[in-house]
Amino acid sequence: MARIDTNGIAELNEKIKNPLTSIYDKLEAKGIFAEFADEFDFIYRFLEDIENNWDTSGLGSGKEKEPEVTVNGTPYKPVENWNPARSRS
């Protein structure tokens, strides 16, 4: 099964699902939605499947997680306020 983090789901909703809903509204207003109903339904069900069934366990939000670096079993953390220009002098 595919995996996706919560940021990915939000991006899909913002950039695909929301515009798809707008397209639906416009086609419905013109009375021609039925011509595209199967394609629309396929895409919409796929997006719903991603949101509801894809594995997000342990992923959370990609922006929330601090990077973890381990070398030979020793964990390293970023140095706060590190300025590479100062370290060269």
PDB file with one MODEL, atoms N, CA, C and O in Angstrom:
MODEL        1
ATOM      1  N   MET A   1       0.841  -1.180   0.000  1.00  0.00           N
ATOM      2  CA  MET A   1       0.000   0.000   0.000  1.00  0.00           C
ATOM      3  C   MET A   1       0.887   1.245   0.000  1.00  0.00           C
ATOM      4  O   MET A   1       1.947   1.272   0.625  1.00  0.00           O
ATOM      5  N   ALA A   2       0.443   2.241  -0.693  1.00  0.00           N
ATOM      6  CA  ALA A   2       1.180   3.496  -0.765  1.00  0.00           C
ATOM      7  C   ALA A   2       1.062   4.263   0.549  1.00  0.00           C
ATOM      8  O   ALA A   2       0.137   4.049   1.333  1.00  0.00           O
ATOM      9  N   ARG A   3       2.026   5.165   0.770  1.00  0.00           N
ATOM     10  CA  ARG A   3       2.023   5.998   1.972  1.00  0.00           C
ATOM     11  C   ARG A   3       2.082   7.458   1.552  1.00  0.00           C
ATOM     12  O   ARG A   3       2.641   7.807   0.512  1.00  0.00           O
ATOM     13  N   ILE A   4       1.487   8.301   2.392  1.00  0.00           N
ATOM     14  CA  ILE A   4       1.486   9.740   2.132  1.00  0.00           C
ATOM     15  C   ILE A   4       1.399  10.463   3.472  1.00  0.00           C
ATOM     16  O   ILE A   4       0.703  10.014   4.382  1.00  0.00           O
ATOM     17  N   ASP A   5       2.113  11.591   3.589  1.00  0.00           N
ATOM     18  CA  ASP A   5       2.016  12.337   4.847  1.00  0.00           C
ATOM     19  C   ASP A   5       0.840  13.313   4.768  1.00  0.00           C
ATOM     20  O   ASP A   5       0.234  13.493   3.711  1.00  0.00           O
ATOM     21  N   THR A   6       0.535  13.930   5.891  1.00  0.00           N
ATOM     22  CA  THR A   6      -0.631  14.816   5.947  1.00  0.00           C
ATOM     23  C   THR A   6      -0.452  16.051   5.062  1.00  0.00           C
ATOM     24  O   THR A   6      -1.433  16.606   4.567  1.00  0.00           O
ATOM     25  N   ASN A   7       0.788  16.480   4.863  1.00  0.00           N
ATOM     26  CA  ASN A   7       1.023  17.605   3.954  1.00  0.00           C
ATOM     27  C   ASN A   7       0.675  17.218   2.519  1.00  0.00           C
ATOM     28  O   ASN A   7       0.127  18.025   1.768  1.00  0.00           O
ATOM     29  N   GLY A   8       0.995  15.987   2.147  1.00  0.00           N
ATOM     30  CA  GLY A   8       0.672  15.506   0.808  1.00  0.00           C
ATOM     31  C   GLY A   8      -0.820  15.456   0.583  1.00  0.00           C
ATOM     32  O   GLY A   8      -1.298  15.836  -0.486  1.00  0.00           O
ATOM     33  N   ILE A   9      -1.560  14.997   1.564  1.00  0.00           N
ATOM     34  CA  ILE A   9      -3.019  14.955   1.460  1.00  0.00           C
ATOM     35  C   ILE A   9      -3.579  16.375   1.326  1.00  0.00           C
ATOM     36  O   ILE A   9      -4.478  16.616   0.520  1.00  0.00           O
ATOM     37  N   ALA A  10      -3.052  17.300   2.107  1.00  0.00           N
ATOM     38  CA  ALA A  10      -3.516  18.691   2.027  1.00  0.00           C
ATOM     39  C   ALA A  10      -3.220  19.278   0.646  1.00  0.00           C
ATOM     40  O   ALA A  10      -4.047  20.002   0.091  1.00  0.00           O
ATOM     41  N   GLU A  11      -2.048  18.972   0.089  1.00  0.00           N
ATOM     42  CA  GLU A  11      -1.685  19.462  -1.246  1.00  0.00           C
ATOM     43  C   GLU A  11      -2.631  18.899  -2.306  1.00  0.00           C
ATOM     44  O   GLU A  11      -3.090  19.630  -3.184  1.00  0.00           O
ATOM     45  N   LEU A  12      -2.920  17.608  -2.224  1.00  0.00           N
ATOM     46  CA  LEU A  12      -3.852  17.004  -3.177  1.00  0.00           C
ATOM     47  C   LEU A  12      -5.226  17.654  -3.097  1.00  0.00           C
ATOM     48  O   LEU A  12      -5.847  17.941  -4.120  1.00  0.00           O
ATOM     49  N   ASN A  13      -5.694  17.885  -1.880  1.00  0.00           N
ATOM     50  CA  ASN A  13      -7.000  18.517  -1.710  1.00  0.00           C
ATOM     51  C   ASN A  13      -7.009  19.932  -2.274  1.00  0.00           C
ATOM     52  O   ASN A  13      -7.960  20.336  -2.943  1.00  0.00           O
ATOM     53  N   GLU A  14      -5.952  20.678  -2.003  1.00  0.00           N
ATOM     54  CA  GLU A  14      -5.903  22.075  -2.436  1.00  0.00           C
ATOM     55  C   GLU A  14      -5.735  22.203  -3.949  1.00  0.00           C
ATOM     56  O   GLU A  14      -6.383  23.034  -4.585  1.00  0.00           O
ATOM     57  N   LYS A  15      -4.866  21.378  -4.514  1.00  0.00           N
ATOM     58  CA  LYS A  15      -4.491  21.578  -5.914  1.00  0.00           C
ATOM     59  C   LYS A  15      -5.231  20.693  -6.907  1.00  0.00           C
ATOM     60  O   LYS A  15      -5.173  20.937  -8.112  1.00  0.00           O
ATOM     61  N   ILE A  16      -5.926  19.670  -6.419  1.00  0.00           N
ATOM     62  CA  ILE A  16      -6.670  18.804  -7.342  1.00  0.00           C
ATOM     63  C   ILE A  16      -8.138  18.704  -6.946  1.00  0.00           C
ATOM     64  O   ILE A  16      -9.018  18.976  -7.763  1.00  0.00           O
ATOM     65  N   LYS A  17      -8.411  18.317  -5.706  1.00  0.00           N
ATOM     66  CA  LYS A  17      -9.795  18.068  -5.299  1.00  0.00           C
ATOM     67  C   LYS A  17     -10.637  19.343  -5.307  1.00  0.00           C
ATOM     68  O   LYS A  17     -11.761  19.332  -5.808  1.00  0.00           O
ATOM     69  N   ASN A  18     -10.116  20.427  -4.767  1.00  0.00           N
ATOM     70  CA  ASN A  18     -10.880  21.676  -4.753  1.00  0.00           C
ATOM     71  C   ASN A  18     -11.157  22.189  -6.167  1.00  0.00           C
ATOM     72  O   ASN A  18     -12.296  22.563  -6.448  1.00  0.00           O
ATOM     73  N   PRO A  19     -10.160  22.227  -7.081  1.00  0.00           N
ATOM     74  CA  PRO A  19     -10.462  22.633  -8.452  1.00  0.00           C
ATOM     75  C   PRO A  19     -11.430  21.667  -9.145  1.00  0.00           C
ATOM     76  O   PRO A  19     -12.251  22.092  -9.959  1.00  0.00           O
ATOM     77  N   LEU A  20     -11.337  20.388  -8.830  1.00  0.00           N
ATOM     78  CA  LEU A  20     -12.247  19.411  -9.413  1.00  0.00           C
ATOM     79  C   LEU A  20     -13.693  19.704  -9.004  1.00  0.00           C
ATOM     80  O   LEU A  20     -14.611  19.574  -9.814  1.00  0.00           O
ATOM     81  N   THR A  21     -13.886  20.094  -7.763  1.00  0.00           N
ATOM     82  CA  THR A  21     -15.214  20.472  -7.291  1.00  0.00           C
ATOM     83  C   THR A  21     -15.716  21.709  -8.034  1.00  0.00           C
ATOM     84  O   THR A  21     -16.897  21.802  -8.369  1.00  0.00           O
ATOM     85  N   SER A  22     -14.824  22.646  -8.285  1.00  0.00           N
ATOM     86  CA  SER A  22     -15.192  23.851  -9.039  1.00  0.00           C
ATOM     87  C   SER A  22     -15.576  23.498 -10.477  1.00  0.00           C
ATOM     88  O   SER A  22     -16.540  24.040 -11.016  1.00  0.00           O
ATOM     89  N   ILE A  23     -14.826  22.598 -11.089  1.00  0.00           N
ATOM     90  CA  ILE A  23     -15.145  22.153 -12.444  1.00  0.00           C
ATOM     91  C   ILE A  23     -16.524  21.495 -12.456  1.00  0.00           C
ATOM     92  O   ILE A  23     -17.330  21.738 -13.354  1.00  0.00           O
ATOM     93  N   TYR A  24     -16.783  20.667 -11.458  1.00  0.00           N
ATOM     94  CA  TYR A  24     -18.094  20.023 -11.353  1.00  0.00           C
ATOM     95  C   TYR A  24     -19.208  21.073 -11.308  1.00  0.00           C
ATOM     96  O   TYR A  24     -20.196  20.972 -12.036  1.00  0.00           O
ATOM     97  N   ASP A  25     -19.042  22.065 -10.458  1.00  0.00           N
ATOM     98  CA  ASP A  25     -20.073  23.109 -10.327  1.00  0.00           C
ATOM     99  C   ASP A  25     -20.330  23.813 -11.662  1.00  0.00           C
ATOM    100  O   ASP A  25     -21.479  24.077 -12.016  1.00  0.00           O
ATOM    101  N   LYS A  26     -19.267  24.112 -12.396  1.00  0.00           N
ATOM    102  CA  LYS A  26     -19.421  24.809 -13.676  1.00  0.00           C
ATOM    103  C   LYS A  26     -20.082  23.915 -14.724  1.00  0.00           C
ATOM    104  O   LYS A  26     -20.940  24.373 -15.479  1.00  0.00           O
ATOM    105  N   LEU A  27     -19.686  22.643 -14.771  1.00  0.00           N
ATOM    106  CA  LEU A  27     -20.299  21.726 -15.733  1.00  0.00           C
ATOM    107  C   LEU A  27     -21.765  21.481 -15.404  1.00  0.00           C
ATOM    108  O   LEU A  27     -22.610  21.399 -16.295  1.00  0.00           O
ATOM    109  N   GLU A  28     -22.051  21.367 -14.116  1.00  0.00           N
ATOM    110  CA  GLU A  28     -23.433  21.151 -13.673  1.00  0.00           C
ATOM    111  C   GLU A  28     -24.302  22.367 -14.014  1.00  0.00           C
ATOM    112  O   GLU A  28     -25.447  22.218 -14.441  1.00  0.00           O
ATOM    113  N   ALA A  29     -23.748  23.567 -13.823  1.00  0.00           N
ATOM    114  CA  ALA A  29     -24.493  24.795 -14.124  1.00  0.00           C
ATOM    115  C   ALA A  29     -24.831  24.885 -15.608  1.00  0.00           C
ATOM    116  O   ALA A  29     -25.873  25.425 -15.980  1.00  0.00           O
ATOM    117  N   LYS A  30     -23.940  24.349 -16.464  1.00  0.00           N
ATOM    118  CA  LYS A  30     -24.188  24.374 -17.912  1.00  0.00           C
ATOM    119  C   LYS A  30     -25.004  23.175 -18.373  1.00  0.00           C
ATOM    120  O   LYS A  30     -25.366  23.076 -19.545  1.00  0.00           O
ATOM    121  N   GLY A  31     -25.294  22.263 -17.445  1.00  0.00           N
ATOM    122  CA  GLY A  31     -26.106  21.106 -17.771  1.00  0.00           C
ATOM    123  C   GLY A  31     -25.388  20.032 -18.570  1.00  0.00           C
ATOM    124  O   GLY A  31     -26.031  19.208 -19.220  1.00  0.00           O
ATOM    125  N   ILE A  32     -24.050  20.032 -18.529  1.00  0.00           N
ATOM    126  CA  ILE A  32     -23.298  19.049 -19.313  1.00  0.00           C
ATOM    127  C   ILE A  32     -22.438  18.121 -18.453  1.00  0.00           C
ATOM    128  O   ILE A  32     -21.591  17.397 -18.976  1.00  0.00           O
ATOM    129  N   PHE A  33     -22.651  18.142 -17.150  1.00  0.00           N
ATOM    130  CA  PHE A  33     -21.827  17.301 -16.277  1.00  0.00           C
ATOM    131  C   PHE A  33     -21.949  15.822 -16.617  1.00  0.00           C
ATOM    132  O   PHE A  33     -20.966  15.087 -16.520  1.00  0.00           O
ATOM    133  N   ALA A  34     -23.128  15.375 -17.010  1.00  0.00           N
ATOM    134  CA  ALA A  34     -23.358  13.949 -17.281  1.00  0.00           C
ATOM    135  C   ALA A  34     -22.378  13.406 -18.320  1.00  0.00           C
ATOM    136  O   ALA A  34     -22.042  12.222 -18.292  1.00  0.00           O
ATOM    137  N   GLU A  35     -21.921  14.250 -19.226  1.00  0.00           N
ATOM    138  CA  GLU A  35     -20.970  13.818 -20.255  1.00  0.00           C
ATOM    139  C   GLU A  35     -19.612  13.455 -19.656  1.00  0.00           C
ATOM    140  O   GLU A  35     -18.848  12.703 -20.261  1.00  0.00           O
ATOM    141  N   PHE A  36     -19.311  13.985 -18.475  1.00  0.00           N
ATOM    142  CA  PHE A  36     -18.006  13.775 -17.850  1.00  0.00           C
ATOM    143  C   PHE A  36     -18.101  13.039 -16.518  1.00  0.00           C
ATOM    144  O   PHE A  36     -17.104  12.921 -15.806  1.00  0.00           O
ATOM    145  N   ALA A  37     -19.263  12.553 -16.180  1.00  0.00           N
ATOM    146  CA  ALA A  37     -19.511  11.980 -14.856  1.00  0.00           C
ATOM    147  C   ALA A  37     -18.595  10.805 -14.544  1.00  0.00           C
ATOM    148  O   ALA A  37     -18.079  10.719 -13.430  1.00  0.00           O
ATOM    149  N   ASP A  38     -18.376   9.898 -15.488  1.00  0.00           N
ATOM    150  CA  ASP A  38     -17.532   8.730 -15.209  1.00  0.00           C
ATOM    151  C   ASP A  38     -16.090   9.126 -14.896  1.00  0.00           C
ATOM    152  O   ASP A  38     -15.495   8.618 -13.945  1.00  0.00           O
ATOM    153  N   GLU A  39     -15.538  10.025 -15.690  1.00  0.00           N
ATOM    154  CA  GLU A  39     -14.153  10.469 -15.477  1.00  0.00           C
ATOM    155  C   GLU A  39     -14.034  11.224 -14.151  1.00  0.00           C
ATOM    156  O   GLU A  39     -13.097  11.011 -13.381  1.00  0.00           O
ATOM    157  N   PHE A  40     -14.990  12.098 -13.905  1.00  0.00           N
ATOM    158  CA  PHE A  40     -15.002  12.859 -12.665  1.00  0.00           C
ATOM    159  C   PHE A  40     -15.075  11.918 -11.472  1.00  0.00           C
ATOM    160  O   PHE A  40     -14.330  12.070 -10.503  1.00  0.00           O
ATOM    161  N   ASP A  41     -15.973  10.950 -11.548  1.00  0.00           N
ATOM    162  CA  ASP A  41     -16.164   9.998 -10.461  1.00  0.00           C
ATOM    163  C   ASP A  41     -14.894   9.193 -10.202  1.00  0.00           C
ATOM    164  O   ASP A  41     -14.540   8.960  -9.047  1.00  0.00           O
ATOM    165  N   PHE A  42     -14.209   8.769 -11.251  1.00  0.00           N
ATOM    166  CA  PHE A  42     -12.976   8.001 -11.102  1.00  0.00           C
ATOM    167  C   PHE A  42     -11.908   8.810 -10.359  1.00  0.00           C
ATOM    168  O   PHE A  42     -11.293   8.318  -9.413  1.00  0.00           O
ATOM    169  N   ILE A  43     -11.699  10.037 -10.789  1.00  0.00           N
ATOM    170  CA  ILE A  43     -10.680  10.887 -10.154  1.00  0.00           C
ATOM    171  C   ILE A  43     -11.059  11.177  -8.702  1.00  0.00           C
ATOM    172  O   ILE A  43     -10.220  11.084  -7.806  1.00  0.00           O
ATOM    173  N   TYR A  44     -12.309  11.525  -8.478  1.00  0.00           N
ATOM    174  CA  TYR A  44     -12.763  11.881  -7.128  1.00  0.00           C
ATOM    175  C   TYR A  44     -12.648  10.684  -6.180  1.00  0.00           C
ATOM    176  O   TYR A  44     -12.222  10.841  -5.035  1.00  0.00           O
ATOM    177  N   ARG A  45     -13.027   9.481  -6.654  1.00  0.00           N
ATOM    178  CA  ARG A  45     -12.912   8.288  -5.807  1.00  0.00           C
ATOM    179  C   ARG A  45     -11.455   7.975  -5.497  1.00  0.00           C
ATOM    180  O   ARG A  45     -11.138   7.535  -4.392  1.00  0.00           O
ATOM    181  N   PHE A  46     -10.559   8.201  -6.468  1.00  0.00           N
ATOM    182  CA  PHE A  46      -9.140   7.987  -6.227  1.00  0.00           C
ATOM    183  C   PHE A  46      -8.620   8.931  -5.141  1.00  0.00           C
ATOM    184  O   PHE A  46      -7.884   8.502  -4.253  1.00  0.00           O
ATOM    185  N   LEU A  47      -8.991  10.195  -5.203  1.00  0.00           N
ATOM    186  CA  LEU A  47      -8.566  11.160  -4.184  1.00  0.00           C
ATOM    187  C   LEU A  47      -9.137  10.810  -2.818  1.00  0.00           C
ATOM    188  O   LEU A  47      -8.450  10.950  -1.806  1.00  0.00           O
ATOM    189  N   GLU A  48     -10.381  10.360  -2.777  1.00  0.00           N
ATOM    190  CA  GLU A  48     -10.994   9.929  -1.512  1.00  0.00           C
ATOM    191  C   GLU A  48     -10.257   8.712  -0.954  1.00  0.00           C
ATOM    192  O   GLU A  48     -10.045   8.614   0.255  1.00  0.00           O
ATOM    193  N   ASP A  49      -9.866   7.785  -1.833  1.00  0.00           N
ATOM    194  CA  ASP A  49      -9.127   6.601  -1.412  1.00  0.00           C
ATOM    195  C   ASP A  49      -7.790   6.999  -0.782  1.00  0.00           C
ATOM    196  O   ASP A  49      -7.396   6.450   0.247  1.00  0.00           O
ATOM    197  N   ILE A  50      -7.104   7.946  -1.398  1.00  0.00           N
ATOM    198  CA  ILE A  50      -5.827   8.423  -0.835  1.00  0.00           C
ATOM    199  C   ILE A  50      -6.058   8.999   0.556  1.00  0.00           C
ATOM    200  O   ILE A  50      -5.343   8.670   1.502  1.00  0.00           O
ATOM    201  N   GLU A  51      -7.060   9.857   0.671  1.00  0.00           N
ATOM    202  CA  GLU A  51      -7.315  10.544   1.943  1.00  0.00           C
ATOM    203  C   GLU A  51      -7.750   9.582   3.050  1.00  0.00           C
ATOM    204  O   GLU A  51      -7.384   9.760   4.211  1.00  0.00           O
ATOM    205  N   ASN A  52      -8.530   8.567   2.687  1.00  0.00           N
ATOM    206  CA  ASN A  52      -9.107   7.699   3.710  1.00  0.00           C
ATOM    207  C   ASN A  52      -8.402   6.367   3.919  1.00  0.00           C
ATOM    208  O   ASN A  52      -8.503   5.786   4.999  1.00  0.00           O
ATOM    209  N   ASN A  53      -7.697   5.876   2.919  1.00  0.00           N
ATOM    210  CA  ASN A  53      -7.175   4.518   3.023  1.00  0.00           C
ATOM    211  C   ASN A  53      -5.656   4.382   2.946  1.00  0.00           C
ATOM    212  O   ASN A  53      -5.118   3.356   3.361  1.00  0.00           O
ATOM    213  N   TRP A  54      -4.962   5.372   2.435  1.00  0.00           N
ATOM    214  CA  TRP A  54      -3.512   5.255   2.344  1.00  0.00           C
ATOM    215  C   TRP A  54      -2.898   5.368   3.736  1.00  0.00           C
ATOM    216  O   TRP A  54      -3.432   6.046   4.614  1.00  0.00           O
ATOM    217  N   ASP A  55      -1.794   4.705   3.913  1.00  0.00           N
ATOM    218  CA  ASP A  55      -1.109   4.660   5.200  1.00  0.00           C
ATOM    219  C   ASP A  55      -0.431   5.992   5.503  1.00  0.00           C
ATOM    220  O   ASP A  55       0.412   6.459   4.737  1.00  0.00           O
ATOM    221  N   THR A  56      -0.809   6.598   6.626  1.00  0.00           N
ATOM    222  CA  THR A  56      -0.145   7.823   7.084  1.00  0.00           C
ATOM    223  C   THR A  56       0.524   7.602   8.436  1.00  0.00           C
ATOM    224  O   THR A  56       1.061   8.539   9.026  1.00  0.00           O
ATOM    225  N   SER A  57       0.493   6.364   8.926  1.00  0.00           N
ATOM    226  CA  SER A  57       1.036   6.094  10.262  1.00  0.00           C
ATOM    227  C   SER A  57       2.529   6.393  10.305  1.00  0.00           C
ATOM    228  O   SER A  57       3.299   5.962   9.447  1.00  0.00           O
ATOM    229  N   GLY A  58       2.903   7.132  11.315  1.00  0.00           N
ATOM    230  CA  GLY A  58       4.301   7.467  11.519  1.00  0.00           C
ATOM    231  C   GLY A  58       4.816   8.562  10.616  1.00  0.00           C
ATOM    232  O   GLY A  58       5.962   8.989  10.759  1.00  0.00           O
ATOM    233  N   LEU A  59       4.000   9.026   9.691  1.00  0.00           N
ATOM    234  CA  LEU A  59       4.465  10.062   8.780  1.00  0.00           C
ATOM    235  C   LEU A  59       4.122  11.449   9.285  1.00  0.00           C
ATOM    236  O   LEU A  59       4.953  12.357   9.235  1.00  0.00           O
ATOM    237  N   GLY A  60       2.894  11.618   9.773  1.00  0.00           N
ATOM    238  CA  GLY A  60       2.482  12.929  10.274  1.00  0.00           C
ATOM    239  C   GLY A  60       2.664  13.988   9.207  1.00  0.00           C
ATOM    240  O   GLY A  60       2.352  13.765   8.038  1.00  0.00           O
ATOM    241  N   SER A  61       3.156  15.103   9.601  1.00  0.00           N
ATOM    242  CA  SER A  61       3.414  16.201   8.679  1.00  0.00           C
ATOM    243  C   SER A  61       4.906  16.274   8.423  1.00  0.00           C
ATOM    244  O   SER A  61       5.705  16.287   9.359  1.00  0.00           O
ATOM    245  N   GLY A  62       5.274  16.322   7.169  1.00  0.00           N
ATOM    246  CA  GLY A  62       6.689  16.396   6.820  1.00  0.00           C
ATOM    247  C   GLY A  62       7.380  17.622   7.393  1.00  0.00           C
ATOM    248  O   GLY A  62       8.594  17.613   7.596  1.00  0.00           O
ATOM    249  N   LYS A  63       6.614  18.681   7.655  1.00  0.00           N
ATOM    250  CA  LYS A  63       7.207  19.906   8.185  1.00  0.00           C
ATOM    251  C   LYS A  63       7.381  19.857   9.699  1.00  0.00           C
ATOM    252  O   LYS A  63       8.120  20.663  10.265  1.00  0.00           O
ATOM    253  N   GLU A  64       6.711  18.926  10.350  1.00  0.00           N
ATOM    254  CA  GLU A  64       6.779  18.859  11.806  1.00  0.00           C
ATOM    255  C   GLU A  64       8.030  18.145  12.308  1.00  0.00           C
ATOM    256  O   GLU A  64       8.518  18.440  13.399  1.00  0.00           O
ATOM    257  N   LYS A  65       8.543  17.222  11.529  1.00  0.00           N
ATOM    258  CA  LYS A  65       9.610  16.361  12.004  1.00  0.00           C
ATOM    259  C   LYS A  65      10.988  17.003  11.834  1.00  0.00           C
ATOM    260  O   LYS A  65      11.336  17.488  10.758  1.00  0.00           O
ATOM    261  N   GLU A  66      11.746  16.995  12.902  1.00  0.00           N
ATOM    262  CA  GLU A  66      13.124  17.478  12.891  1.00  0.00           C
ATOM    263  C   GLU A  66      14.002  16.383  12.290  1.00  0.00           C
ATOM    264  O   GLU A  66      13.812  15.209  12.608  1.00  0.00           O
ATOM    265  N   PRO A  67      14.945  16.732  11.442  1.00  0.00           N
ATOM    266  CA  PRO A  67      15.798  15.695  10.863  1.00  0.00           C
ATOM    267  C   PRO A  67      16.602  14.961  11.930  1.00  0.00           C
ATOM    268  O   PRO A  67      17.036  15.554  12.918  1.00  0.00           O
ATOM    269  N   GLU A  68      16.793  13.670  11.715  1.00  0.00           N
ATOM    270  CA  GLU A  68      17.577  12.864  12.637  1.00  0.00           C
ATOM    271  C   GLU A  68      18.773  12.300  11.883  1.00  0.00           C
ATOM    272  O   GLU A  68      18.621  11.667  10.838  1.00  0.00           O
ATOM    273  N   VAL A  69      19.961  12.536  12.422  1.00  0.00           N
ATOM    274  CA  VAL A  69      21.177  12.028  11.803  1.00  0.00           C
ATOM    275  C   VAL A  69      21.900  11.154  12.822  1.00  0.00           C
ATOM    276  O   VAL A  69      22.158  11.577  13.949  1.00  0.00           O
ATOM    277  N   THR A  70      22.223   9.927  12.407  1.00  0.00           N
ATOM    278  CA  THR A  70      22.963   9.009  13.264  1.00  0.00           C
ATOM    279  C   THR A  70      24.158   8.486  12.487  1.00  0.00           C
ATOM    280  O   THR A  70      24.011   7.977  11.377  1.00  0.00           O
ATOM    281  N   VAL A  71      25.337   8.613  13.070  1.00  0.00           N
ATOM    282  CA  VAL A  71      26.557   8.105  12.450  1.00  0.00           C
ATOM    283  C   VAL A  71      27.190   7.120  13.416  1.00  0.00           C
ATOM    284  O   VAL A  71      27.517   7.472  14.549  1.00  0.00           O
ATOM    285  N   ASN A  72      27.360   5.883  12.965  1.00  0.00           N
ATOM    286  CA  ASN A  72      27.936   4.819  13.802  1.00  0.00           C
ATOM    287  C   ASN A  72      27.254   4.737  15.164  1.00  0.00           C
ATOM    288  O   ASN A  72      27.906   4.567  16.194  1.00  0.00           O
ATOM    289  N   GLY A  73      25.933   4.860  15.149  1.00  0.00           N
ATOM    290  CA  GLY A  73      25.165   4.724  16.381  1.00  0.00           C
ATOM    291  C   GLY A  73      25.098   5.976  17.239  1.00  0.00           C
ATOM    292  O   GLY A  73      24.409   5.980  18.258  1.00  0.00           O
ATOM    293  N   THR A  74      25.795   7.038  16.854  1.00  0.00           N
ATOM    294  CA  THR A  74      25.778   8.285  17.620  1.00  0.00           C
ATOM    295  C   THR A  74      24.824   9.275  16.973  1.00  0.00           C
ATOM    296  O   THR A  74      25.019   9.663  15.821  1.00  0.00           O
ATOM    297  N   PRO A  75      23.777   9.696  17.715  1.00  0.00           N
ATOM    298  CA  PRO A  75      22.836  10.669  17.139  1.00  0.00           C
ATOM    299  C   PRO A  75      23.434  12.078  17.167  1.00  0.00           C
ATOM    300  O   PRO A  75      24.094  12.463  18.133  1.00  0.00           O
ATOM    301  N   TYR A  76      23.196  12.837  16.100  1.00  0.00           N
ATOM    302  CA  TYR A  76      23.663  14.214  16.008  1.00  0.00           C
ATOM    303  C   TYR A  76      22.469  15.126  15.815  1.00  0.00           C
ATOM    304  O   TYR A  76      21.515  14.780  15.119  1.00  0.00           O
ATOM    305  N   LYS A  77      22.530  16.297  16.438  1.00  0.00           N
ATOM    306  CA  LYS A  77      21.452  17.282  16.324  1.00  0.00           C
ATOM    307  C   LYS A  77      22.022  18.543  15.672  1.00  0.00           C
ATOM    308  O   LYS A  77      23.220  18.805  15.779  1.00  0.00           O
ATOM    309  N   PRO A  78      21.173  19.325  14.996  1.00  0.00           N
ATOM    310  CA  PRO A  78      21.659  20.563  14.386  1.00  0.00           C
ATOM    311  C   PRO A  78      22.159  21.547  15.442  1.00  0.00           C
ATOM    312  O   PRO A  78      21.623  21.613  16.548  1.00  0.00           O
ATOM    313  N   VAL A  79      23.173  22.296  15.091  1.00  0.00           N
ATOM    314  CA  VAL A  79      23.710  23.323  15.975  1.00  0.00           C
ATOM    315  C   VAL A  79      22.855  24.572  15.795  1.00  0.00           C
ATOM    316  O   VAL A  79      22.655  25.032  14.670  1.00  0.00           O
ATOM    317  N   GLU A  80      22.355  25.118  16.891  1.00  0.00           N
ATOM    318  CA  GLU A  80      21.524  26.318  16.814  1.00  0.00           C
ATOM    319  C   GLU A  80      22.372  27.536  16.487  1.00  0.00           C
ATOM    320  O   GLU A  80      23.494  27.676  16.974  1.00  0.00           O
ATOM    321  N   ASN A  81      21.822  28.418  15.656  1.00  0.00           N
ATOM    322  CA  ASN A  81      22.477  29.681  15.281  1.00  0.00           C
ATOM    323  C   ASN A  81      23.839  29.469  14.651  1.00  0.00           C
ATOM    324  O   ASN A  81      24.726  30.306  14.816  1.00  0.00           O
ATOM    325  N   TRP A  82      24.025  28.382  13.942  1.00  0.00           N
ATOM    326  CA  TRP A  82      25.302  28.121  13.291  1.00  0.00           C
ATOM    327  C   TRP A  82      25.431  28.987  12.055  1.00  0.00           C
ATOM    328  O   TRP A  82      24.511  29.049  11.239  1.00  0.00           O
ATOM    329  N   ASN A  83      26.552  29.648  11.909  1.00  0.00           N
ATOM    330  CA  ASN A  83      26.798  30.500  10.762  1.00  0.00           C
ATOM    331  C   ASN A  83      28.037  29.967  10.039  1.00  0.00           C
ATOM    332  O   ASN A  83      29.150  30.093  10.550  1.00  0.00           O
ATOM    333  N   PRO A  84      27.855  29.370   8.848  1.00  0.00           N
ATOM    334  CA  PRO A  84      29.001  28.784   8.163  1.00  0.00           C
ATOM    335  C   PRO A  84      30.070  29.803   7.803  1.00  0.00           C
ATOM    336  O   PRO A  84      31.244  29.443   7.718  1.00  0.00           O
ATOM    337  N   ALA A  85      29.702  31.070   7.588  1.00  0.00           N
ATOM    338  CA  ALA A  85      30.687  32.102   7.258  1.00  0.00           C
ATOM    339  C   ALA A  85      31.629  32.347   8.433  1.00  0.00           C
ATOM    340  O   ALA A  85      32.826  32.552   8.231  1.00  0.00           O
ATOM    341  N   ARG A  86      31.101  32.329   9.662  1.00  0.00           N
ATOM    342  CA  ARG A  86      31.943  32.538  10.851  1.00  0.00           C
ATOM    343  C   ARG A  86      32.853  31.373  11.100  1.00  0.00           C
ATOM    344  O   ARG A  86      33.949  31.563  11.627  1.00  0.00           O
ATOM    345  N   SER A  87      32.449  30.164  10.743  1.00  0.00           N
ATOM    346  CA  SER A  87      33.250  28.990  11.049  1.00  0.00           C
ATOM    347  C   SER A  87      34.464  28.871  10.149  1.00  0.00           C
ATOM    348  O   SER A  87      35.375  28.104  10.458  1.00  0.00           O
ATOM    349  N   ARG A  88      34.511  29.615   9.029  1.00  0.00           N
ATOM    350  CA  ARG A  88      35.652  29.553   8.120  1.00  0.00           C
ATOM    351  C   ARG A  88      36.797  30.474   8.530  1.00  0.00           C
ATOM    352  O   ARG A  88      37.917  30.307   8.047  1.00  0.00           O
ATOM    353  N   SER A  89      36.548  31.418   9.389  1.00  0.00           N
ATOM    354  CA  SER A  89      37.590  32.390   9.735  1.00  0.00           C
ATOM    355  C   SER A  89      38.537  31.860  10.781  1.00  0.00           C
ATOM    356  O   SER A  89      39.469  32.558  11.179  1.00  0.00           O
TER     357      SER A  89
ENDMDL
END
